[in-house]
Amino acid sequence: MVEPHHELQSKNAKLEELARTDALTGLPNRRAIEEWADKQLKGSSRHGFPIWMILGDLDGFKQVNDTFGHAAGDAVLRTFAETLKQGTRASDMCGRLGGDEFLMVISHVSGEKIELIVNRFREQFSNLSFPFSARSISLTATFGAAGVESDQMWSFSELLRSADEMLYEAKRGGRNCVRMRLVGFPAMKGSGLTE
């Protein structure tokens, strides 16, 4: 009787992992990110360490799908996911929200350093080239970040909404850049503008 019970437990654990993983990229999905971020936000409120939510969105991604097909788009998404994953510490999290939108949750980093980190992701990705249909193309990404550096309690949805506002401000500002907001303060203009 013990063996079937362990087998069932193992299968349930695998199903639970699949329910928290984005099938295309292998990154955590929105559900997993939100659950993890909620715990981090509670810790930030209790202990006063900084925490940032950074939304990344690929510039011109629809054109890749339309021009080269969905297999090419999938390759771009997997490469962007790998770029984020390789540059994220084990104590932080990056995941895919859906489409071409990714989210990183990074803690214990000041606003000045978070901008350097995000710009490093942005630059690494823009330096890559993708060979599609005998052509080589490069893509860029735009980022919006929102963070707290105090012991105030903020919800996942509040910080995500603020990061989303910064992302759209960055897109309106020319794309391939970073816009940041320390929650409770005005937006900070990031570098990397393509004006």
C-alpha positions as CSV (number, residue, x, y, z in Angstrom):
1,M,0.0,0.0,0.0
2,V,2.9,2.4,0.6
3,E,4.2,2.3,-2.9
4,P,1.0,3.4,-4.7
5,H,0.7,6.2,-2.1
6,H,4.2,7.5,-2.9
7,E,3.5,7.2,-6.6
8,L,0.3,9.3,-6.2
9,Q,2.2,11.9,-4.1
10,S,4.9,12.0,-6.8
11,K,2.3,12.5,-9.6
12,N,0.5,15.2,-7.6
13,A,3.8,17.0,-7.0
14,K,4.5,16.9,-10.8
15,L,1.1,18.3,-11.6
16,E,1.5,21.1,-9.0
17,E,4.8,22.0,-10.6
18,L,3.3,22.0,-14.1
19,A,0.5,24.3,-12.8
20,R,3.1,26.8,-11.7
21,T,5.3,26.7,-14.8
22,D,5.1,28.4,-18.2
23,A,5.2,25.6,-20.7
24,L,7.1,27.5,-23.4
25,T,9.9,29.0,-21.3
26,G,10.1,26.8,-18.3
27,L,9.9,29.9,-16.1
28,P,7.4,30.3,-13.2
29,N,4.0,31.5,-14.4
30,R,1.9,34.3,-13.0
31,R,0.4,32.1,-10.3
32,A,3.8,31.0,-9.0
33,I,5.2,34.6,-9.2
34,E,2.3,36.1,-7.3
35,E,2.4,33.5,-4.5
36,W,6.2,33.9,-4.1
37,A,6.0,37.7,-4.4
38,D,3.3,37.9,-1.7
39,K,5.7,36.2,0.7
40,Q,8.5,38.5,-0.2
41,L,6.3,41.6,0.2
42,K,5.3,40.5,3.7
43,G,9.0,40.0,4.5
44,S,9.8,43.5,3.1
45,S,7.1,45.1,5.2
46,R,8.3,43.2,8.3
47,H,12.0,43.7,7.9
48,G,12.2,46.9,5.8
49,F,14.3,45.6,2.9
50,P,13.7,47.0,-0.6
51,I,11.7,45.0,-3.2
52,W,11.2,45.7,-6.9
53,M,8.8,44.4,-9.5
54,I,10.2,44.8,-13.0
55,L,8.0,44.2,-16.1
56,G,9.8,43.5,-19.3
57,D,8.1,43.6,-22.7
58,L,9.6,42.9,-26.1
59,D,9.6,45.7,-28.6
60,G,8.2,44.8,-32.0
61,F,7.4,41.2,-31.0
62,K,4.1,41.0,-33.0
63,Q,6.1,41.9,-36.2
64,V,8.4,38.9,-35.6
65,N,5.4,36.5,-35.4
66,D,3.7,38.2,-38.4
67,T,6.9,38.1,-40.5
68,F,8.7,34.9,-39.5
69,G,6.0,32.8,-37.9
70,H,5.1,31.7,-34.4
71,A,8.1,29.3,-34.2
72,A,10.4,32.3,-34.6
73,G,8.4,34.2,-32.0
74,D,8.7,31.2,-29.6
75,A,12.5,31.2,-30.1
76,V,12.7,34.8,-29.2
77,L,10.6,34.3,-26.1
78,R,12.7,31.4,-24.9
79,T,15.9,33.4,-25.5
80,F,14.5,36.4,-23.6
81,A,13.5,34.1,-20.8
82,E,17.0,32.6,-20.7
83,T,18.6,36.1,-20.6
84,L,16.5,37.0,-17.6
85,K,17.0,33.7,-15.9
86,Q,20.7,33.8,-16.2
87,G,20.9,37.3,-14.8
88,T,18.6,36.7,-11.9
89,R,20.0,35.7,-8.5
90,A,18.7,32.4,-6.9
91,S,17.1,34.6,-4.1
92,D,15.0,36.4,-6.7
93,M,12.5,35.3,-9.3
94,C,11.7,35.9,-12.9
95,G,8.8,34.5,-14.7
96,R,6.4,34.9,-17.7
97,L,3.1,36.6,-17.2
98,G,1.9,35.8,-20.7
99,G,2.5,36.8,-24.3
100,D,5.7,38.7,-24.5
101,E,5.5,40.1,-20.9
102,F,7.8,39.0,-18.2
103,L,8.1,39.9,-14.6
104,M,11.1,39.9,-12.2
105,V,10.8,40.3,-8.5
106,I,14.1,41.4,-7.0
107,S,14.8,42.2,-3.3
108,H,17.6,43.7,-1.2
109,V,18.7,46.0,-4.0
110,S,18.6,49.9,-3.9
111,G,17.0,52.0,-6.6
112,E,20.3,53.0,-8.0
113,K,21.5,49.4,-8.4
114,I,18.2,48.1,-9.7
115,E,18.5,50.5,-12.7
116,L,22.0,49.1,-13.4
117,I,20.7,45.5,-13.2
118,V,17.7,46.2,-15.5
119,N,19.8,48.1,-18.0
120,R,22.2,45.1,-18.1
121,F,19.3,42.8,-19.1
122,R,18.1,45.3,-21.7
123,E,21.6,45.7,-23.2
124,Q,22.3,41.9,-23.2
125,F,19.1,41.2,-25.1
126,S,19.5,44.0,-27.6
127,N,23.1,42.7,-28.4
128,L,21.7,39.3,-29.5
129,S,20.8,38.5,-33.1
130,F,18.2,36.0,-34.4
131,P,18.8,34.3,-37.8
132,F,15.3,34.0,-39.4
133,S,14.7,33.3,-43.1
134,A,18.3,34.0,-44.2
135,R,18.1,37.3,-42.3
136,S,19.5,38.3,-39.0
137,I,17.4,40.6,-36.8
138,S,17.9,42.2,-33.4
139,L,15.2,43.1,-31.0
140,T,15.0,45.3,-28.0
141,A,13.0,45.2,-24.7
142,T,11.4,47.9,-22.6
143,F,11.2,47.8,-18.8
144,G,9.1,49.4,-16.1
145,A,10.0,49.0,-12.5
146,A,8.2,49.8,-9.2
147,G,9.7,49.3,-5.8
148,V,9.4,50.0,-2.1
149,E,12.3,50.7,0.2
150,S,10.5,51.0,3.5
151,D,8.6,48.9,5.9
152,Q,5.2,49.8,4.5
153,M,2.9,47.0,3.2
154,W,2.1,47.0,-0.5
155,S,0.2,44.3,-2.3
156,F,1.4,42.4,-5.4
157,S,-1.4,44.0,-7.5
158,E,-0.4,47.5,-6.4
159,L,3.2,47.1,-7.2
160,L,2.4,45.3,-10.5
161,R,0.1,48.1,-11.5
162,S,2.8,50.7,-10.8
163,A,5.4,48.7,-12.7
164,D,2.9,48.5,-15.6
165,E,2.4,52.3,-15.5
166,M,6.2,52.7,-15.7
167,L,6.4,50.2,-18.6
168,Y,3.9,52.1,-20.6
169,E,5.6,55.4,-19.8
170,A,8.8,53.9,-21.1
171,K,7.1,52.7,-24.3
172,R,5.7,56.2,-24.8
173,G,9.2,57.6,-24.2
174,G,10.7,55.7,-27.2
175,R,11.1,52.0,-26.1
176,N,14.3,50.2,-25.4
177,C,14.6,52.0,-22.0
178,V,13.8,51.7,-18.4
179,R,11.4,53.8,-16.3
180,M,11.3,53.4,-12.5
181,R,9.1,54.5,-9.6
182,L,9.8,54.2,-6.0
183,V,6.2,53.8,-4.8
184,G,5.1,56.9,-3.0
185,F,7.5,59.1,-5.1
186,P,7.5,60.5,-8.6
187,A,8.7,58.3,-11.5
188,M,12.4,58.2,-12.2
189,K,13.6,58.5,-15.7
190,G,15.9,55.6,-16.6
191,S,18.6,55.4,-19.2
192,G,18.8,53.8,-22.6
193,L,16.4,56.1,-24.4
194,T,16.2,55.8,-28.1
195,E,15.0,59.3,-28.8
